[in-house]
Amino acid sequence: MKLTTKSEYSLLALVYMARHQREGFIKIERICSHYGISKKYLELLLTILKQNRYLKTRRGAAGGYALAKPAREISMAEIVRLMDGALAPTESVSQYFFSDTLLSKEKNIMKVFKEIRDYVATKMESLTLADLV
């Protein structure tokens, strides 16, 4: 697993919104300014998160973005899988994005990669946005 900026920026934006959720809807400019993220790129990512029901939006002066469900119900694993795909180090041990590779011919290598997959998946599935705030 290698995180891309899609996962990194999405997690940053979601954590920011979770931290400030009592303030209501958050303007995208606040998030971009806080982290130094391109507004155009973050808009694209937030659109994906909205389409997958992690965010809700409101137009107008009091508008912006807000979490669509409680921060304790959104895991790191969900967001990373949505943005980057498998948490596994190779697709041949992925549970959600399986694809056979040449590595599957070596059982000892596969065993190590499955252990890595299980550790990463267990850790990221147990951590929610609320934990990260």
The first five atom37 places (N, CA, C, CB, O) and aatype in JSON, in Angstrom:
{
  "aatype": [12, 11, 10, 16, 16, 11, 15, 6, 18, 15, 10, 10, 0, 10, 19, 18, 12, 0, 1, 8, 5, 1, 6, 7, 13, 9, 11, 9, 6, 1, 9, 4, 15, 8, 18, 7, 9, 15, 11, 11, 18, 10, 6, 10, 10, 10, 16, 9, 10, 11, 5, 2, 1, 18, 10, 11, 16, 1, 1, 7, 0, 0, 7, 7, 18, 0, 10, 0, 11, 14, 0, 1, 6, 9, 15, 12, 0, 6, 9, 19, 1, 10, 12, 3, 7, 0, 10, 0, 14, 16, 6, 15, 19, 15, 5, 18, 13, 13, 15, 3, 16, 10, 10, 15, 11, 6, 11, 2, 9, 12, 11, 19, 13, 11, 6, 9, 1, 3, 18, 19, 0, 16, 11, 12, 6, 15, 10, 16, 10, 0, 3, 10, 19],
  "atom_mask": [
    [1, 1, 1, 1, 1],
    [1, 1, 1, 1, 1],
    [1, 1, 1, 1, 1],
    [1, 1, 1, 1, 1],
    [1, 1, 1, 1, 1],
    [1, 1, 1, 1, 1],
    [1, 1, 1, 1, 1],
    [1, 1, 1, 1, 1],
    [1, 1, 1, 1, 1],
    [1, 1, 1, 1, 1],
    [1, 1, 1, 1, 1],
    [1, 1, 1, 1, 1],
    [1, 1, 1, 1, 1],
    [1, 1, 1, 1, 1],
    [1, 1, 1, 1, 1],
    [1, 1, 1, 1, 1],
    [1, 1, 1, 1, 1],
    [1, 1, 1, 1, 1],
    [1, 1, 1, 1, 1],
    [1, 1, 1, 1, 1],
    [1, 1, 1, 1, 1],
    [1, 1, 1, 1, 1],
    [1, 1, 1, 1, 1],
    [1, 1, 1, 0, 1],
    [1, 1, 1, 1, 1],
    [1, 1, 1, 1, 1],
    [1, 1, 1, 1, 1],
    [1, 1, 1, 1, 1],
    [1, 1, 1, 1, 1],
    [1, 1, 1, 1, 1],
    [1, 1, 1, 1, 1],
    [1, 1, 1, 1, 1],
    [1, 1, 1, 1, 1],
    [1, 1, 1, 1, 1],
    [1, 1, 1, 1, 1],
    [1, 1, 1, 0, 1],
    [1, 1, 1, 1, 1],
    [1, 1, 1, 1, 1],
    [1, 1, 1, 1, 1],
    [1, 1, 1, 1, 1],
    [1, 1, 1, 1, 1],
    [1, 1, 1, 1, 1],
    [1, 1, 1, 1, 1],
    [1, 1, 1, 1, 1],
    [1, 1, 1, 1, 1],
    [1, 1, 1, 1, 1],
    [1, 1, 1, 1, 1],
    [1, 1, 1, 1, 1],
    [1, 1, 1, 1, 1],
    [1, 1, 1, 1, 1],
    [1, 1, 1, 1, 1],
    [1, 1, 1, 1, 1],
    [1, 1, 1, 1, 1],
    [1, 1, 1, 1, 1],
    [1, 1, 1, 1, 1],
    [1, 1, 1, 1, 1],
    [1, 1, 1, 1, 1],
    [1, 1, 1, 1, 1],
    [1, 1, 1, 1, 1],
    [1, 1, 1, 0, 1],
    [1, 1, 1, 1, 1],
    [1, 1, 1, 1, 1],
    [1, 1, 1, 0, 1],
    [1, 1, 1, 0, 1],
    [1, 1, 1, 1, 1],
    [1, 1, 1, 1, 1],
    [1, 1, 1, 1, 1],
    [1, 1, 1, 1, 1],
    [1, 1, 1, 1, 1],
    [1, 1, 1, 1, 1],
    [1, 1, 1, 1, 1],
    [1, 1, 1, 1, 1],
    [1, 1, 1, 1, 1],
    [1, 1, 1, 1, 1],
    [1, 1, 1, 1, 1],
    [1, 1, 1, 1, 1],
    [1, 1, 1, 1, 1],
    [1, 1, 1, 1, 1],
    [1, 1, 1, 1, 1],
    [1, 1, 1, 1, 1],
    [1, 1, 1, 1, 1],
    [1, 1, 1, 1, 1],
    [1, 1, 1, 1, 1],
    [1, 1, 1, 1, 1],
    [1, 1, 1, 0, 1],
    [1, 1, 1, 1, 1],
    [1, 1, 1, 1, 1],
    [1, 1, 1, 1, 1],
    [1, 1, 1, 1, 1],
    [1, 1, 1, 1, 1],
    [1, 1, 1, 1, 1],
    [1, 1, 1, 1, 1],
    [1, 1, 1, 1, 1],
    [1, 1, 1, 1, 1],
    [1, 1, 1, 1, 1],
    [1, 1, 1, 1, 1],
    [1, 1, 1, 1, 1],
    [1, 1, 1, 1, 1],
    [1, 1, 1, 1, 1],
    [1, 1, 1, 1, 1],
    [1, 1, 1, 1, 1],
    [1, 1, 1, 1, 1],
    [1, 1, 1, 1, 1],
    [1, 1, 1, 1, 1],
    [1, 1, 1, 1, 1],
    [1, 1, 1, 1, 1],
    [1, 1, 1, 1, 1],
    [1, 1, 1, 1, 1],
    [1, 1, 1, 1, 1],
    [1, 1, 1, 1, 1],
    [1, 1, 1, 1, 1],
    [1, 1, 1, 1, 1],
    [1, 1, 1, 1, 1],
    [1, 1, 1, 1, 1],
    [1, 1, 1, 1, 1],
    [1, 1, 1, 1, 1],
    [1, 1, 1, 1, 1],
    [1, 1, 1, 1, 1],
    [1, 1, 1, 1, 1],
    [1, 1, 1, 1, 1],
    [1, 1, 1, 1, 1],
    [1, 1, 1, 1, 1],
    [1, 1, 1, 1, 1],
    [1, 1, 1, 1, 1],
    [1, 1, 1, 1, 1],
    [1, 1, 1, 1, 1],
    [1, 1, 1, 1, 1],
    [1, 1, 1, 1, 1],
    [1, 1, 1, 1, 1],
    [1, 1, 1, 1, 1],
    [1, 1, 1, 1, 1],
    [1, 1, 1, 1, 1],
    [1, 1, 1, 1, 1]
  ],
  "atom_positions": [
    [[0.83, -1.17, 0.0], [0.0, 0.0, 0.0], [0.88, 1.24, 0.0], [-0.95, 0.0, 1.2], [1.83, 1.36, 0.77]],
    [[0.53, 2.14, -0.87], [1.21, 3.43, -0.91], [0.13, 4.5, -0.99], [2.21, 3.53, -2.13], [-0.67, 4.52, -1.93]],
    [[0.11, 5.37, -0.02], [-0.88, 6.44, -0.03], [-0.52, 7.47, -1.09], [-0.99, 7.1, 1.35], [0.63, 7.89, -1.22]],
    [[-1.53, 7.88, -1.84], [-1.35, 8.97, -2.79], [-1.87, 10.24, -2.12], [-2.09, 8.69, -4.16], [-2.41, 10.2, -1.02]],
    [[-1.69, 11.36, -2.81], [-2.23, 12.61, -2.27], [-3.75, 12.56, -2.2], [-1.77, 13.8, -3.12], [-4.36, 13.31, -1.43]],
    [[-4.38, 11.71, -2.99], [-5.85, 11.57, -2.91], [-6.26, 11.14, -1.51], [-6.37, 10.55, -3.97], [-7.14, 11.75, -0.9]],
    [[-5.63, 10.1, -1.0], [-5.94, 9.63, 0.35], [-5.47, 10.63, 1.41], [-5.29, 8.27, 0.61], [-6.19, 10.94, 2.35]],
    [[-4.25, 11.12, 1.24], [-3.69, 12.03, 2.23], [-4.56, 13.28, 2.38], [-2.26, 12.43, 1.84], [-4.93, 13.64, 3.5]],
    [[-4.87, 13.93, 1.29], [-5.65, 15.17, 1.34], [-7.08, 14.91, 1.79], [-5.65, 15.86, -0.03], [-7.67, 15.72, 2.51]],
    [[-7.65, 13.79, 1.38], [-9.0, 13.44, 1.81], [-9.04, 13.25, 3.32], [-9.5, 12.17, 1.09], [-9.94, 13.76, 3.99]],
    [[-8.08, 12.52, 3.86], [-8.01, 12.32, 5.31], [-7.81, 13.64, 6.05], [-6.88, 11.35, 5.66], [-8.45, 13.89, 7.07]],
    [[-6.93, 14.49, 5.52], [-6.7, 15.79, 6.15], [-7.99, 16.62, 6.19], [-5.6, 16.56, 5.4], [-8.33, 17.2, 7.22]],
    [[-8.69, 16.66, 5.07], [-9.93, 17.44, 4.99], [-10.99, 16.88, 5.94], [-10.46, 17.46, 3.55], [-11.67, 17.64, 6.62]],
    [[-11.12, 15.57, 5.97], [-12.11, 14.95, 6.85], [-11.78, 15.16, 8.32], [-12.21, 13.45, 6.55], [-12.67, 15.43, 9.12]],
    [[-10.53, 15.05, 8.68], [-10.12, 15.29, 10.06], [-10.38, 16.74, 10.44], [-8.62, 14.93, 10.27], [-10.85, 17.03, 11.54]],
    [[-10.07, 17.65, 9.53], [-10.33, 19.08, 9.78], [-11.83, 19.31, 10.03], [-9.85, 19.94, 8.59], [-12.21, 20.01, 10.96]],
    [[-12.66, 18.71, 9.18], [-14.11, 18.87, 9.34], [-14.6, 18.23, 10.64], [-14.85, 18.25, 8.14], [-15.47, 18.78, 11.31]],
    [[-14.04, 17.09, 10.99], [-14.42, 16.43, 12.24], [-14.03, 17.31, 13.44], [-13.75, 15.04, 12.36], [-14.79, 17.43, 14.4]],
    [[-12.87, 17.91, 13.37], [-12.38, 18.76, 14.45], [-13.24, 20.02, 14.61], [-10.91, 19.16, 14.2], [-13.39, 20.54, 15.72]],
    [[-13.8, 20.5, 13.5], [-14.56, 21.76, 13.52], [-16.05, 21.54, 13.26], [-14.0, 22.71, 12.48], [-16.74, 22.48, 12.87]],
    [[-16.55, 20.34, 13.46], [-17.93, 20.06, 13.07], [-18.96, 20.85, 13.87], [-18.21, 18.6, 13.22], [-20.07, 21.06, 13.39]],
    [[-18.62, 21.28, 15.06], [-19.55, 22.09, 15.85], [-19.8, 23.46, 15.22], [-19.02, 22.27, 17.27], [-20.79, 24.13, 15.53]],
    [[-18.9, 23.87, 14.32], [-19.03, 25.15, 13.65], [-19.97, 25.08, 12.45], [-17.67, 25.65, 13.2], [-20.26, 26.1, 11.82]],
    [[-20.45, 23.9, 12.12], [-21.35, 23.73, 10.98], [-20.58, 23.47, 9.7], [0.0, 0.0, 0.0], [-19.54, 22.81, 9.71]],
    [[-21.09, 23.99, 8.61], [-20.47, 23.77, 7.31], [-19.17, 24.57, 7.2], [-21.44, 24.16, 6.16], [-19.09, 25.73, 7.6]],
    [[-18.16, 23.91, 6.65], [-16.81, 24.48, 6.54], [-16.53, 24.86, 5.09], [-15.74, 23.48, 7.06], [-16.75, 24.07, 4.17]],
    [[-16.06, 26.06, 4.9], [-15.67, 26.51, 3.56], [-14.4, 25.78, 3.12], [-15.46, 28.05, 3.53], [-13.48, 25.58, 3.92]],
    [[-14.36, 25.4, 1.87], [-13.2, 24.68, 1.34], [-11.93, 25.52, 1.43], [-13.45, 24.29, -0.12], [-10.83, 24.98, 1.6]],
    [[-12.07, 26.83, 1.33], [-10.91, 27.73, 1.41], [-10.21, 27.62, 2.76], [-11.35, 29.18, 1.16], [-8.98, 27.75, 2.83]],
    [[-10.97, 27.39, 3.83], [-10.36, 27.24, 5.16], [-9.45, 26.02, 5.2], [-11.45, 27.12, 6.24], [-8.34, 26.08, 5.73]],
    [[-9.93, 24.93, 4.65], [-9.14, 23.69, 4.65], [-7.89, 23.87, 3.79], [-9.99, 22.5, 4.13], [-6.79, 23.5, 4.2]],
    [[-8.08, 24.44, 2.61], [-6.95, 24.66, 1.69], [-5.9, 25.56, 2.32], [-7.44, 25.27, 0.36], [-4.7, 25.3, 2.21]],
    [[-6.35, 26.62, 2.96], [-5.44, 27.55, 3.6], [-4.69, 26.89, 4.77], [-6.2, 28.79, 4.09], [-3.49, 27.1, 4.95]],
    [[-5.41, 26.12, 5.54], [-4.8, 25.47, 6.72], [-3.7, 24.48, 6.32], [-5.88, 24.74, 7.53], [-2.65, 24.43, 6.97]],
    [[-3.93, 23.71, 5.25], [-2.98, 22.67, 4.87], [-2.14, 23.01, 3.64], [-3.71, 21.39, 4.61], [-1.19, 22.29, 3.32]],
    [[-2.46, 24.1, 2.95], [-1.72, 24.45, 1.74], [-2.05, 23.53, 0.57], [0.0, 0.0, 0.0], [-1.16, 23.14, -0.19]],
    [[-3.32, 23.2, 0.44], [-3.78, 22.29, -0.62], [-4.43, 23.09, -1.73], [-4.77, 21.23, -0.06], [-5.1, 24.09, -1.47]],
    [[-4.24, 22.67, -2.96], [-4.88, 23.3, -4.12], [-6.4, 23.18, -4.0], [-4.38, 22.66, -5.44], [-6.93, 22.09, -3.77]],
    [[-7.09, 24.3, -4.17], [-8.56, 24.3, -4.07], [-9.19, 23.43, -5.14], [-9.11, 25.73, -4.16], [-10.11, 22.67, -4.87]],
    [[-8.71, 23.54, -6.35], [-9.28, 22.77, -7.45], [-9.16, 21.26, -7.2], [-8.6, 23.15, -8.79], [-10.1, 20.51, -7.43]],
    [[-7.99, 20.84, -6.73], [-7.76, 19.42, -6.45], [-8.63, 18.95, -5.29], [-6.27, 19.17, -6.14], [-9.22, 17.87, -5.36]],
    [[-8.71, 19.75, -4.23], [-9.51, 19.36, -3.08], [-10.99, 19.3, -3.44], [-9.28, 20.32, -1.91], [-11.71, 18.44, -2.94]],
    [[-11.45, 20.2, -4.3], [-12.84, 20.15, -4.75], [-13.15, 18.81, -5.42], [-13.13, 21.31, -5.73], [-14.21, 18.23, -5.2]],
    [[-12.23, 18.34, -6.22], [-12.39, 17.04, -6.88], [-12.51, 15.92, -5.85], [-11.2, 16.77, -7.83], [-13.38, 15.06, -5.96]],
    [[-11.66, 15.94, -4.86], [-11.67, 14.9, -3.82], [-12.94, 14.98, -2.97], [-10.44, 15.03, -2.92], [-13.53, 13.95, -2.64]],
    [[-13.35, 16.18, -2.64], [-14.55, 16.33, -1.82], [-15.8, 15.92, -2.59], [-14.68, 17.77, -1.34], [-16.77, 15.45, -2.0]],
    [[-15.78, 16.09, -3.9], [-16.88, 15.61, -4.73], [-16.99, 14.09, -4.65], [-16.69, 16.06, -6.19], [-18.09, 13.55, -4.54]],
    [[-15.86, 13.41, -4.7], [-15.86, 11.94, -4.57], [-16.4, 11.54, -3.2], [-14.41, 11.37, -4.77], [-17.21, 10.62, -3.09]],
    [[-15.97, 12.23, -2.16], [-16.43, 11.93, -0.81], [-17.93, 12.2, -0.67], [-15.64, 12.75, 0.22], [-18.64, 11.47, 0.02]],
    [[-18.4, 13.25, -1.3], [-19.85, 13.55, -1.27], [-20.63, 12.48, -2.02], [-20.13, 14.95, -1.89], [-21.66, 12.01, -1.53]],
    [[-20.16, 12.09, -3.19], [-20.85, 11.06, -3.98], [-20.93, 9.74, -3.23], [-20.14, 10.86, -5.31], [-21.86, 8.96, -3.45]],
    [[-19.98, 9.49, -2.36], [-19.95, 8.25, -1.58], [-20.54, 8.43, -0.18], [-18.53, 7.73, -1.47], [-20.35, 7.59, 0.7]],
    [[-21.23, 9.53, 0.0], [-22.02, 9.83, 1.21], [-21.2, 10.0, 2.5], [-23.02, 8.73, 1.42], [-21.67, 9.69, 3.59]],
    [[-19.98, 10.48, 2.34], [-19.2, 10.83, 3.52], [-19.38, 12.3, 3.88], [-17.72, 10.52, 3.29], [-19.17, 12.69, 5.03]],
    [[-19.77, 13.11, 2.89], [-19.94, 14.54, 3.09], [-21.31, 15.0, 2.61], [-18.85, 15.32, 2.38], [-21.94, 14.36, 1.78]],
    [[-21.73, 16.12, 3.17], [-22.9, 16.81, 2.65], [-22.48, 18.25, 2.39], [-24.13, 16.74, 3.65], [-21.5, 18.73, 2.96]],
    [[-23.22, 18.93, 1.53], [-22.86, 20.29, 1.16], [-24.06, 21.21, 1.32], [-22.33, 20.34, -0.28], [-25.21, 20.78, 1.35]],
    [[-23.74, 22.47, 1.41], [-24.76, 23.51, 1.43], [-24.21, 24.7, 0.65], [-25.15, 23.93, 2.91], [-23.05, 25.08, 0.79]],
    [[-25.06, 25.26, -0.17], [-24.67, 26.44, -0.95], [-24.95, 27.71, -0.16], [-25.42, 26.47, -2.3], [-25.69, 27.71, 0.83]],
    [[-24.34, 28.79, -0.62], [-24.63, 30.09, -0.04], [-23.59, 30.56, 0.96], [0.0, 0.0, 0.0], [-22.57, 29.91, 1.18]],
    [[-23.88, 31.71, 1.55], [-22.94, 32.35, 2.48], [-22.63, 31.47, 3.69], [-23.5, 33.68, 2.95], [-21.5, 31.47, 4.17]],
    [[-23.61, 30.73, 4.17], [-23.4, 29.85, 5.33], [-23.11, 28.42, 4.88], [-24.64, 29.87, 6.26], [-23.19, 27.48, 5.67]],
    [[-22.76, 28.26, 3.62], [-22.56, 26.94, 3.05], [-21.14, 26.43, 3.22], [0.0, 0.0, 0.0], [-20.29, 27.04, 3.86]],
    [[-20.92, 25.29, 2.61], [-19.62, 24.64, 2.66], [-19.81, 23.13, 2.71], [0.0, 0.0, 0.0], [-20.75, 22.58, 2.13]],
    [[-18.89, 22.47, 3.39], [-18.9, 21.01, 3.51], [-18.99, 20.62, 4.97], [-17.65, 20.39, 2.86], [-18.49, 21.31, 5.85]],
    [[-19.65, 19.48, 5.22], [-19.73, 18.93, 6.57], [-19.8, 17.41, 6.46], [-20.97, 19.49, 7.34], [-20.18, 16.87, 5.42]],
    [[-19.42, 16.74, 7.53], [-19.52, 15.28, 7.55], [-20.98, 14.87, 7.45], [-18.87, 14.7, 8.84], [-21.85, 15.47, 8.08]],
    [[-21.24, 13.85, 6.66], [-22.61, 13.36, 6.48], [-22.98, 12.33, 7.54], [-22.77, 12.75, 5.09], [-24.16, 12.0, 7.7]],
    [[-21.99, 11.82, 8.25], [-22.25, 10.89, 9.35], [-21.24, 11.16, 10.45], [-22.18, 9.41, 8.87], [-20.24, 11.84, 10.21]],
    [[-21.47, 10.65, 11.64], [-20.56, 10.92, 12.75], [-19.12, 10.47, 12.46], [-21.06, 10.24, 14.02], [-18.9, 9.45, 11.8]],
    [[-18.18, 11.23, 12.97], [-16.75, 10.93, 12.75], [-16.38, 9.55, 13.27], [-15.89, 11.99, 13.44], [-15.46, 8.92, 12.73]],
    [[-17.06, 9.07, 14.28], [-16.75, 7.74, 14.84], [-17.2, 6.61, 13.92], [-17.41, 7.59, 16.21], [-16.86, 5.45, 14.16]],
    [[-17.96, 6.94, 12.87], [-18.44, 5.92, 11.94], [-17.67, 5.9, 10.62], [-19.91, 6.15, 11.65], [-18.02, 5.15, 9.7]],
    [[-16.63, 6.71, 10.52], [-15.83, 6.76, 9.29], [-14.42, 6.29, 9.62], [-15.81, 8.21, 8.67], [-13.7, 6.95, 10.37]],
    [[-14.03, 5.14, 9.06], [-12.69, 4.6, 9.36], [-11.67, 5.08, 8.33], [-12.73, 3.05, 9.38], [-12.01, 5.44, 7.2]],
    [[-10.43, 5.07, 8.76], [-9.33, 5.4, 7.84], [-9.34, 4.44, 6.65], [-7.96, 5.33, 8.57], [-9.13, 4.85, 5.51]],
    [[-9.58, 3.17, 6.94], [-9.54, 2.15, 5.88], [-10.55, 2.46, 4.78], [-9.82, 0.77, 6.47], [-10.24, 2.3, 3.6]],
    [[-11.75, 2.89, 5.15], [-12.79, 3.21, 4.15], [-12.3, 4.28, 3.18], [-14.08, 3.67, 4.84], [-12.46, 4.17, 1.97]],
    [[-11.7, 5.32, 3.74], [-11.27, 6.45, 2.92], [-10.1, 6.07, 2.03], [-10.89, 7.64, 3.8], [-10.09, 6.41, 0.84]],
    [[-9.13, 5.36, 2.58], [-7.97, 4.95, 1.78], [-8.4, 3.99, 0.67], [-6.9, 4.28, 2.67], [-7.94, 4.11, -0.47]],
    [[-9.27, 3.05, 0.98], [-9.76, 2.13, -0.06], [-10.53, 2.88, -1.15], [-10.66, 1.05, 0.57], [-10.38, 2.58, -2.33]],
    [[-11.33, 3.84, -0.75], [-12.08, 4.63, -1.72], [-11.15, 5.39, -2.65], [-13.02, 5.59, -1.0], [-11.36, 5.42, -3.86]],
    [[-10.14, 5.99, -2.09], [-9.27, 6.86, -2.88], [-8.13, 6.13, -3.58], [-8.7, 7.93, -2.0], [-7.76, 6.48, -4.7]],
    [[-7.56, 5.11, -2.93], [-6.36, 4.47, -3.46], [-6.49, 2.97, -3.72], [-5.24, 4.68, -2.52], [-5.59, 2.37, -4.3]],
    [[-7.58, 2.37, -3.32], [-7.73, 0.94, -3.55], [-7.22, 0.12, -2.38], [0.0, 0.0, 0.0], [-7.41, 0.48, -1.22]],
    [[-6.57, -0.97, -2.71], [-6.18, -1.98, -1.72], [-5.25, -1.45, -0.63], [-5.51, -3.13, -2.41], [-4.39, -0.6, -0.87]],
    [[-5.45, -1.99, 0.57], [-4.54, -1.73, 1.68], [-3.37, -2.71, 1.66], [-5.28, -1.82, 3.02], [-2.37, -2.5, 2.33]],
    [[-3.5, -3.77, 0.9], [-2.49, -4.81, 0.84], [-1.25, -4.33, 0.08], [-3.06, -6.07, 0.17], [-1.35, -3.48, -0.8]],
    [[-0.08, -4.89, 0.44], [1.15, -4.49, -0.25], [1.23, -5.01, -1.69], [2.35, -5.0, 0.52], [1.99, -4.48, -2.5]],
    [[0.44, -6.02, -2.01], [0.37, -6.54, -3.38], [-1.05, -7.04, -3.62], [1.43, -7.69, -3.62], [-1.71, -7.52, -2.7]],
    [[-1.52, -6.92, -4.84], [-2.89, -7.31, -5.15], [-3.14, -8.8, -4.96], [-3.23, -6.92, -6.56], [-4.29, -9.22, -4.81]],
    [[-2.09, -9.6, -4.97], [-2.27, -11.04, -4.83], [-2.64, -11.46, -3.4], [-1.01, -11.76, -5.25], [-2.95, -12.63, -3.18]],
    [[-2.61, -10.54, -2.44], [-3.08, -10.85, -1.09], [-4.23, -9.92, -0.68], [-1.93, -10.73, -0.09], [-4.68, -9.96, 0.46]],
    [[-4.7, -9.11, -1.6], [-5.79, -8.19, -1.3], [-7.11, -8.93, -1.17], [-5.89, -7.12, -2.38], [-7.42, -9.82, -1.97]],
    [[-7.89, -8.55, -0.17], [-9.2, -9.16, 0.01], [-10.25, -8.48, -0.86], [-9.61, -9.1, 1.47], [-11.22, -9.12, -1.27]],
    [[-10.08, -7.19, -1.13], [-11.09, -6.44, -1.87], [-10.7, -6.19, -3.33], [-11.34, -5.12, -1.18], [-11.57, -5.98, -4.18]],
    [[-9.42, -6.22, -3.63], [-8.94, -5.89, -4.97], [-8.01, -6.99, -5.48], [-8.23, -4.53, -4.97], [-6.97, -6.69, -6.09]],
    [[-8.36, -8.23, -5.25], [-7.49, -9.36, -5.59], [-7.2, -9.43, -7.09], [-8.12, -10.67, -5.12], [-8.08, -9.25, -7.94]],
    [[-5.94, -9.71, -7.38], [-5.5, -9.99, -8.74], [-4.28, -10.91, -8.61], [-5.15, -8.67, -9.55], [-3.36, -10.62, -7.85]],
    [[-4.29, -11.99, -9.34], [-3.2, -12.96, -9.26], [-1.91, -12.34, -9.79], [-3.54, -14.24, -10.04], [-1.91, -11.67, -10.83]],
    [[-0.8, -12.56, -9.07], [0.51, -12.08, -9.51], [1.5, -13.24, -9.43], [0.98, -10.87, -8.65], [1.19, -14.3, -8.88]],
    [[2.67, -13.02, -9.95], [3.71, -14.06, -9.9], [4.13, -14.38, -8.47], [4.92, -13.61, -10.7], [4.6, -15.49, -8.19]],
    [[3.97, -13.43, -7.57], [4.33, -13.68, -6.17], [3.55, -14.83, -5.56], [4.11, -12.42, -5.35], [4.03, -15.48, -4.63]],
    [[2.36, -15.09, -6.08], [1.55, -16.17, -5.49], [2.17, -17.55, -5.68], [0.17, -16.16, -6.1], [1.69, -18.53, -5.09]],
    [[3.21, -17.64, -6.47], [3.92, -18.91, -6.64], [4.84, -19.21, -5.44], [4.74, -18.9, -7.94], [5.31, -20.33, -5.28]],
    [[5.09, -18.2, -4.63], [5.98, -18.35, -3.48], [5.18, -18.2, -2.18], [7.14, -17.31, -3.54], [4.86, -17.09, -1.77]],
    [[4.87, -19.31, -1.56], [4.01, -19.32, -0.38], [4.59, -18.55, 0.81], [3.75, -20.74, 0.03], [3.84, -17.9, 1.54]],
    [[5.91, -18.6, 1.01], [6.51, -17.89, 2.13], [6.44, -16.38, 1.96], [7.95, -18.33, 2.3], [6.23, -15.64, 2.92]],
    [[6.61, -15.92, 0.73], [6.48, -14.49, 0.46], [5.02, -14.07, 0.68], [6.93, -14.15, -1.0], [4.75, -13.02, 1.26]],
    [[4.12, -14.89, 0.2], [2.69, -14.59, 0.34], [2.3, -14.51, 1.82], [1.84, -15.65, -0.38], [1.5, -13.67, 2.22]],
    [[2.87, -15.41, 2.61], [2.56, -15.42, 4.04], [2.97, -14.09, 4.69], [3.28, -16.59, 4.74], [2.21, -13.53, 5.49]],
    [[4.14, -13.6, 4.35], [4.62, -12.33, 4.92], [3.7, -11.18, 4.48], [6.09, -12.05, 4.47], [3.31, -10.35, 5.29]],
    [[3.37, -11.13, 3.2], [2.52, -10.06, 2.7], [1.1, -10.13, 3.27], [2.46, -10.11, 1.17], [0.47, -9.09, 3.47]],
    [[0.61, -11.32, 3.54], [-0.71, -11.45, 4.17], [-0.67, -10.93, 5.61], [-1.17, -12.92, 4.15], [-1.61, -10.29, 6.07]],
    [[0.43, -11.2, 6.32], [0.58, -10.69, 7.67], [0.62, -9.15, 7.67], [1.85, -11.26, 8.32], [0.02, -8.51, 8.52]],
    [[1.34, -8.59, 6.71], [1.41, -7.13, 6.58], [0.02, -6.58, 6.28], [2.42, -6.72, 5.47], [-0.42, -5.61, 6.89]],
    [[-0.67, -7.21, 5.33], [-2.02, -6.79, 4.96], [-2.94, -6.81, 6.18], [-2.59, -7.7, 3.86], [-3.66, -5.85, 6.43]],
    [[-2.9, -7.9, 6.92], [-3.78, -8.04, 8.08], [-3.49, -6.98, 9.14], [-3.63, -9.44, 8.68], [-4.41, -6.42, 9.72]],
    [[-2.21, -6.71, 9.38], [-1.86, -5.7, 10.38], [-2.36, -4.32, 9.95], [-0.33, -5.67, 10.6], [-3.01, -3.62, 10.72]],
    [[-2.05, -3.95, 8.73], [-2.44, -2.62, 8.22], [-3.96, -2.49, 8.19], [-1.86, -2.39, 6.8], [-4.51, -1.48, 8.65]],
    [[-4.64, -3.49, 7.67], [-6.1, -3.43, 7.58], [-6.74, -3.35, 8.97], [-6.64, -4.66, 6.83], [-7.64, -2.55, 9.19]],
    [[-6.27, -4.18, 9.9], [-6.82, -4.17, 11.25], [-6.62, -2.81, 11.91], [-6.18, -5.27, 12.1], [-7.53, -2.27, 12.53]],
    [[-5.42, -2.27, 11.78], [-5.12, -0.96, 12.39], [-5.97, 0.14, 11.78], [-3.63, -0.63, 12.22], [-6.57, 0.93, 12.5]],
    [[-6.03, 0.2, 10.45], [-6.76, 1.28, 9.79], [-8.27, 1.13, 9.91], [-6.37, 1.35, 8.32], [-8.99, 2.13, 9.94]],
    [[-8.77, -0.08, 9.99], [-10.21, -0.28, 10.17], [-10.65, 0.09, 11.58], [-10.59, -1.75, 9.87], [-11.79, 0.49, 11.8]],
    [[-9.74, -0.04, 12.54], [-10.09, 0.28, 13.92], [-9.98, 1.77, 14.24], [-9.21, -0.5, 14.87], [-10.51, 2.22, 15.25]],
    [[-9.31, 2.54, 13.39], [-9.15, 3.96, 13.62], [-10.2, 4.75, 12.85], [-7.74, 4.41, 13.22], [-10.36, 4.59, 11.64]],
    [[-10.92, 5.59, 13.56], [-11.94, 6.42, 12.94], [-11.47, 7.87, 12.93], [-13.31, 6.28, 13.68], [-10.45, 8.22, 13.53]],
    [[-12.22, 8.7, 12.23], [-11.9, 10.13, 12.23], [-11.93, 10.68, 13.65], [-12.89, 10.92, 11.33], [-11.12, 11.54, 14.0]],
    [[-12.85, 10.19, 14.45], [-12.93, 10.66, 15.84], [-11.64, 10.35, 16.6], [-14.13, 10.01, 16.56], [-11.2, 11.15, 17.42]],
    [[-11.04, 9.2, 16.33], [-9.77, 8.84, 16.98], [-8.64, 9.76, 16.55], [-9.41, 7.4, 16.67], [-7.72, 10.04, 17.32]],
    [[-8.71, 10.24, 15.32], [-7.64, 11.06, 14.77], [-7.74, 12.52, 15.15], [-7.63, 10.94, 13.28], [-6.79, 13.29, 15.0]],
    [[-8.91, 12.92, 15.65], [-9.11, 14.29, 16.08], [-8.5, 14.44, 17.46], [-10.63, 14.68, 16.09], [-8.55, 15.52, 18.05]]
  ]
}
